[in-house]
Amino acid sequence: MQIRIRSLLVSALLGISLVRIASAGLAERVDGIVNQADQKKVQYSVIIVKADSAEVVYSHNANEAIIPASNMKVITGAAAMKYLGADYVFKTEIGLCGDTLVIKGGGDPLLGDAVTDAKHQREPGWIFEDIAAVLKQNNITAIGDIIVDGGMFDGERVHPNWPREQLNQWYACEVSGLNYNDNCIAMTVKNINGGIEVGIEPETGFVKITNEVKPIQQGKSAVGAYRNLTPNSLTLKGKCQKQEGPFDVAIEKPAEFFGFLLKEKLAGAGIVVNGQVIEKPADCDYRKIAEYGTPMTDCLARCNKNSLGLVAEAFVKTIAAKAAPNGRNGSWAAGRELIHSYLMGLGIEKGEFYVDDGSGLSREDKLSANAIAKVLLDVYKSRDWDVYKNSLAAGGIDGTIGRYFKEEKYKGKIIGKTGYISGVKTFSGICSGSKGDYIFSILTNKSNGKTRGAINDIAKAIIDDN
């Protein structure tokens, strides 16, 4: 009996030793990656946590708050699910007040989004055709004004800490309570027999274009769209050999953009619009004739898999609006306070975070790897984990990491959210292997051309050790 007990004790101790050796092996490998010659000047904040027990198996400056880039969306999406619920639906209402057509936005960031429409097998511009059909069903062949109400969000459509020179880029588009087509137009420039032709999608007179592109027969071809002092007046500059684009350009005044497109489409459908497009609160007692909704699941997927910043910013302003007595004027400032409360409620120290915007475009954002890991652990332990997990990019399969981790050993087992702005590269998520799930967060500032590879190697090391 004594021999049996001793044997069991030795086996147990050996098992513990093996676990420690394995963990030590992972730590040694990750340290090697972080400390390799080409990464020594890079600022790292890294943590790896066993998901079921919350045991930290690796930590390197994990409590140091640095710029997270799009890993801010990890926080924003989790906060949106907490405050709004995983079953929340963004709604847009269409109503009639006399002969006035009312469009009341509900902050939907994916109205007219091409990826979401394709997912649901909807044709571009489907909503305008549907509104025209609803009007005809109500025996309406003429209307007066079109009121567009984007007042669920406040009037600050551009974040003050976004790079001013990038505001015409899709990832820095304006944010409104009524959005459409990611608040962008797609531009295509073609050189046809020495003449430059410009096409935009959707076709509209809302945007005015001055074409200064020069046709060339050889040499480098590049075209850019530049804003003028007049809103939605763009000047195209550059050289075009054959074709440039389509490329997305952010528009200004998104609610008016939707109303203007609707007016054009109604005219094409034979419905006369006698009035103007007016952006103001829909304060009349309108009769609702249609409603369109986008579920939280679609929004999370575009936010996390594809890093669509508009969704993240809509999350911030929506939780703010929903907390306001009148359900309107959702702002970055009010949303920030709610997200800060969520993070502090998880026991994260104040010095480990600062939420400036929702997408991570602002360089004022600060997060520690520990803060991100605690948020992911909170969602992991909730009933909504599957919803959130399915919104993340899957290595070797889709989203921003579809081109990485294609080897069978890693494919589909590394799931997460990447981030990138100048000098910043990040990656946080979950690795699943034979030993279970591991939450990880890898944030780097002062990054270089080899840092993304180093980050991916850390994620691979987790699987290799698992």
Buried (B, 14 or more C-beta within 10 A) or exposed (E): EEEEEEEEEEEEEEEEEEEEEBBEEBBEBBEEBBEEEEBEEBBBBBBBBBBEEEEBBBBBBBBBBBBBBBBBBBBBBBBBBBBBEBEBBBBBBBBBBEEBBBBBBBBBBBBBBBBBBEEEEBEBBBBBBBBBEBBEEEEBEEBBBBBBBBBBBBEBBBBEEBEEEEBBBBBBBBBBBBBBBBBBBBBBBBBEEEEBBBEBBBEBEBBEBEBEBEBBEEEEBEBBBBBEEEEBBBBBBBBBBEBBBBBBBBBBBBBBBBBBBBBBBBEEBEBEBEBEBEBEEBEEEBEEBBEBBBBBBBBBBBBBBBBBBBBBBBBBBBBBBBBBEEEBBBBBEBBBBBBBEBBEEEEBEEEBBBBBBBBBBBBEBBBBBBBBBBBBBBBBEBEBBEBBBBBBBBBBBBBBBBEBBEEEEBBEBBBBBBBBBEBBBBBBBBBBBEBEBBBBBBBBBBBBEBBBEBBBBBBBBBBBBB
